[in-house]
Amino acid sequence: MSGQPQLFRESEPTVLREAENSGEGSKKTTPVWLQRLSLFVLVLFCVYLGVLVMVLPWWTRVWDQNMFIQARPWLAAILHNGAVKGFISGLGLLDIWIGISEAVHYRDYRG
């Protein structure tokens, strides 16, 4: 649209644009300690959430006496089914497996 004025002026210096075009720009990588910390947090989160999701359907105090489920009888009929509980527990096992798999296949990216 040639009739409209330019709203933003170019903020990048020409030196940076030339370095990007020539391929001489260096890629900054995340420090190794931060990579390892983020892996630890991810694995801890996946395992914790997986154990919670795996155990929760079989914990009768939380699952069967839940006011949210008791207020909806059609949902209670579905969620009290053993196959549904097993499916939800399987999702918890899958989450644990994902966390452990991330820890086993971890590699440091050093620049």
C-alpha positions as protocol buffer text, in pm:
chain_id: "A"
residue {
  index: 1
  type: MET
  ca { x: 0 y: 0 z: 0 }
}
residue {
  index: 2
  type: SER
  ca { x: 197 y: 291 z: -129 }
}
residue {
  index: 3
  type: GLY
  ca { x: -47 y: 558 z: -16 }
}
residue {
  index: 4
  type: GLN
  ca { x: 1 y: 494 z: 356 }
}
residue {
  index: 5
  type: PRO
  ca { x: 285 y: 651 z: 552 }
}
residue {
  index: 6
  type: GLN
  ca { x: 542 y: 429 z: 721 }
}
residue {
  index: 7
  type: LEU
  ca { x: 432 y: 383 z: 1084 }
}
residue {
  index: 8
  type: PHE
  ca { x: 749 y: 228 z: 1224 }
}
residue {
  index: 9
  type: ARG
  ca { x: 1099 y: 317 z: 1129 }
}
residue {
  index: 10
  type: GLU
  ca { x: 1369 y: 55 z: 1104 }
}
residue {
  index: 11
  type: SER
  ca { x: 1520 y: 2 z: 1448 }
}
residue {
  index: 12
  type: GLU
  ca { x: 1793 y: -247 z: 1352 }
}
residue {
  index: 13
  type: PRO
  ca { x: 2132 y: -108 z: 1263 }
}
residue {
  index: 14
  type: THR
  ca { x: 2262 y: -201 z: 921 }
}
residue {
  index: 15
  type: VAL
  ca { x: 2560 y: -383 z: 1075 }
}
residue {
  index: 16
  type: LEU
  ca { x: 2329 y: -641 z: 1240 }
}
residue {
  index: 17
  type: ARG
  ca { x: 2138 y: -696 z: 918 }
}
residue {
  index: 18
  type: GLU
  ca { x: 2462 y: -753 z: 724 }
}
residue {
  index: 19
  type: ALA
  ca { x: 2586 y: -1005 z: 986 }
}
residue {
  index: 20
  type: GLU
  ca { x: 2258 y: -1197 z: 964 }
}
residue {
  index: 21
  type: ASN
  ca { x: 2273 y: -1209 z: 587 }
}
residue {
  index: 22
  type: SER
  ca { x: 2634 y: -1329 z: 580 }
}
residue {
  index: 23
  type: GLY
  ca { x: 2571 y: -1604 z: 838 }
}
residue {
  index: 24
  type: GLU
  ca { x: 2835 y: -1478 z: 1081 }
}
residue {
  index: 25
  type: GLY
  ca { x: 2585 y: -1422 z: 1364 }
}
residue {
  index: 26
  type: SER
  ca { x: 2652 y: -1645 z: 1663 }
}
residue {
  index: 27
  type: LYS
  ca { x: 2361 y: -1831 z: 1817 }
}
residue {
  index: 28
  type: LYS
  ca { x: 2334 y: -1794 z: 2190 }
}
residue {
  index: 29
  type: THR
  ca { x: 2256 y: -2116 z: 2374 }
}
residue {
  index: 30
  type: THR
  ca { x: 2100 y: -2149 z: 2713 }
}
residue {
  index: 31
  type: PRO
  ca { x: 2349 y: -2214 z: 2994 }
}
residue {
  index: 32
  type: VAL
  ca { x: 2391 y: -2581 z: 3087 }
}
residue {
  index: 33
  type: TRP
  ca { x: 2282 y: -2526 z: 3447 }
}
residue {
  index: 34
  type: LEU
  ca { x: 1955 y: -2374 z: 3325 }
}
residue {
  index: 35
  type: GLN
  ca { x: 1897 y: -2661 z: 3083 }
}
residue {
  index: 36
  type: ARG
  ca { x: 1949 y: -2912 z: 3364 }
}
residue {
  index: 37
  type: LEU
  ca { x: 1730 y: -2716 z: 3605 }
}
residue {
  index: 38
  type: SER
  ca { x: 1447 y: -2701 z: 3352 }
}
residue {
  index: 39
  type: LEU
  ca { x: 1483 y: -3075 z: 3292 }
}
residue {
  index: 40
  type: PHE
  ca { x: 1465 y: -3140 z: 3666 }
}
residue {
  index: 41
  type: VAL
  ca { x: 1153 y: -2927 z: 3702 }
}
residue {
  index: 42
  type: LEU
  ca { x: 990 y: -3095 z: 3400 }
}
residue {
  index: 43
  type: VAL
  ca { x: 1065 y: -3447 z: 3530 }
}
residue {
  index: 44
  type: LEU
  ca { x: 949 y: -3359 z: 3880 }
}
residue {
  index: 45
  type: PHE
  ca { x: 627 y: -3209 z: 3746 }
}
residue {
  index: 46
  type: CYS
  ca { x: 554 y: -3504 z: 3515 }
}
residue {
  index: 47
  type: VAL
  ca { x: 618 y: -3765 z: 3783 }
}
residue {
  index: 48
  type: TYR
  ca { x: 420 y: -3578 z: 4049 }
}
residue {
  index: 49
  type: LEU
  ca { x: 125 y: -3517 z: 3820 }
}
residue {
  index: 50
  type: GLY
  ca { x: 140 y: -3873 z: 3690 }
}
residue {
  index: 51
  type: VAL
  ca { x: 132 y: -4024 z: 4038 }
}
residue {
  index: 52
  type: LEU
  ca { x: -157 y: -3795 z: 4132 }
}
residue {
  index: 53
  type: VAL
  ca { x: -360 y: -3883 z: 3822 }
}
residue {
  index: 54
  type: MET
  ca { x: -279 y: -4253 z: 3861 }
}
residue {
  index: 55
  type: VAL
  ca { x: -386 y: -4274 z: 4227 }
}
residue {
  index: 56
  type: LEU
  ca { x: -673 y: -4025 z: 4236 }
}
residue {
  index: 57
  type: PRO
  ca { x: -946 y: -4240 z: 4072 }
}
residue {
  index: 58
  type: TRP
  ca { x: -891 y: -4519 z: 4324 }
}
residue {
  index: 59
  type: TRP
  ca { x: -893 y: -4286 z: 4626 }
}
residue {
  index: 60
  type: THR
  ca { x: -1256 y: -4321 z: 4735 }
}
residue {
  index: 61
  type: ARG
  ca { x: -1254 y: -4028 z: 4975 }
}
residue {
  index: 62
  type: VAL
  ca { x: -1170 y: -3787 z: 4693 }
}
residue {
  index: 63
  type: TRP
  ca { x: -1324 y: -3959 z: 4391 }
}
residue {
  index: 64
  type: ASP
  ca { x: -1653 y: -4099 z: 4526 }
}
residue {
  index: 65
  type: GLN
  ca { x: -1739 y: -3828 z: 4779 }
}
residue {
  index: 66
  type: ASN
  ca { x: -1670 y: -3538 z: 4547 }
}
residue {
  index: 67
  type: MET
  ca { x: -1948 y: -3278 z: 4554 }
}
residue {
  index: 68
  type: PHE
  ca { x: -1888 y: -3188 z: 4189 }
}
residue {
  index: 69
  type: ILE
  ca { x: -1942 y: -3548 z: 4080 }
}
residue {
  index: 70
  type: GLN
  ca { x: -2232 y: -3608 z: 4319 }
}
residue {
  index: 71
  type: ALA
  ca { x: -2417 y: -3304 z: 4182 }
}
residue {
  index: 72
  type: ARG
  ca { x: -2413 y: -3454 z: 3832 }
}
residue {
  index: 73
  type: PRO
  ca { x: -2550 y: -3810 z: 3833 }
}
residue {
  index: 74
  type: TRP
  ca { x: -2478 y: -3868 z: 3463 }
}
residue {
  index: 75
  type: LEU
  ca { x: -2111 y: -3782 z: 3523 }
}
residue {
  index: 76
  type: ALA
  ca { x: -2101 y: -4000 z: 3835 }
}
residue {
  index: 77
  type: ALA
  ca { x: -2226 y: -4298 z: 3637 }
}
residue {
  index: 78
  type: ILE
  ca { x: -1942 y: -4254 z: 3390 }
}
residue {
  index: 79
  type: LEU
  ca { x: -1663 y: -4177 z: 3636 }
}
residue {
  index: 80
  type: HIS
  ca { x: -1746 y: -4462 z: 3875 }
}
residue {
  index: 81
  type: ASN
  ca { x: -1699 y: -4715 z: 3596 }
}
residue {
  index: 82
  type: GLY
  ca { x: -1387 y: -4928 z: 3650 }
}
residue {
  index: 83
  type: ALA
  ca { x: -1278 y: -4899 z: 3286 }
}
residue {
  index: 84
  type: VAL
  ca { x: -1286 y: -4518 z: 3304 }
}
residue {
  index: 85
  type: LYS
  ca { x: -1085 y: -4526 z: 3626 }
}
residue {
  index: 86
  type: GLY
  ca { x: -835 y: -4758 z: 3461 }
}
residue {
  index: 87
  type: PHE
  ca { x: -810 y: -4530 z: 3157 }
}
residue {
  index: 88
  type: ILE
  ca { x: -741 y: -4227 z: 3377 }
}
residue {
  index: 89
  type: SER
  ca { x: -480 y: -4423 z: 3574 }
}
residue {
  index: 90
  type: GLY
  ca { x: -323 y: -4521 z: 3243 }
}
residue {
  index: 91
  type: LEU
  ca { x: -290 y: -4154 z: 3154 }
}
residue {
  index: 92
  type: GLY
  ca { x: -106 y: -4107 z: 3482 }
}
residue {
  index: 93
  type: LEU
  ca { x: 132 y: -4390 z: 3395 }
}
residue {
  index: 94
  type: LEU
  ca { x: 186 y: -4235 z: 3053 }
}
residue {
  index: 95
  type: ASP
  ca { x: 274 y: -3903 z: 3217 }
}
residue {
  index: 96
  type: ILE
  ca { x: 527 y: -4073 z: 3445 }
}
residue {
  index: 97
  type: TRP
  ca { x: 676 y: -4250 z: 3145 }
}
residue {
  index: 98
  type: ILE
  ca { x: 710 y: -3921 z: 2955 }
}
residue {
  index: 99
  type: GLY
  ca { x: 895 y: -3763 z: 3247 }
}
residue {
  index: 100
  type: ILE
  ca { x: 1136 y: -4054 z: 3285 }
}
residue {
  index: 101
  type: SER
  ca { x: 1188 y: -4070 z: 2909 }
}
residue {
  index: 102
  type: GLU
  ca { x: 1280 y: -3701 z: 2904 }
}
residue {
  index: 103
  type: ALA
  ca { x: 1539 y: -3763 z: 3176 }
}
residue {
  index: 104
  type: VAL
  ca { x: 1690 y: -4064 z: 3000 }
}
residue {
  index: 105
  type: HIS
  ca { x: 1716 y: -3898 z: 2659 }
}
residue {
  index: 106
  type: TYR
  ca { x: 1854 y: -3568 z: 2787 }
}
residue {
  index: 107
  type: ARG
  ca { x: 2149 y: -3405 z: 2612 }
}
residue {
  index: 108
  type: ASP
  ca { x: 2328 y: -3081 z: 2692 }
}
residue {
  index: 109
  type: TYR
  ca { x: 2338 y: -2826 z: 2412 }
}
residue {
  index: 110
  type: ARG
  ca { x: 2663 y: -2637 z: 2436 }
}
residue {
  index: 111
  type: GLY
  ca { x: 2755 y: -2356 z: 2207 }
}
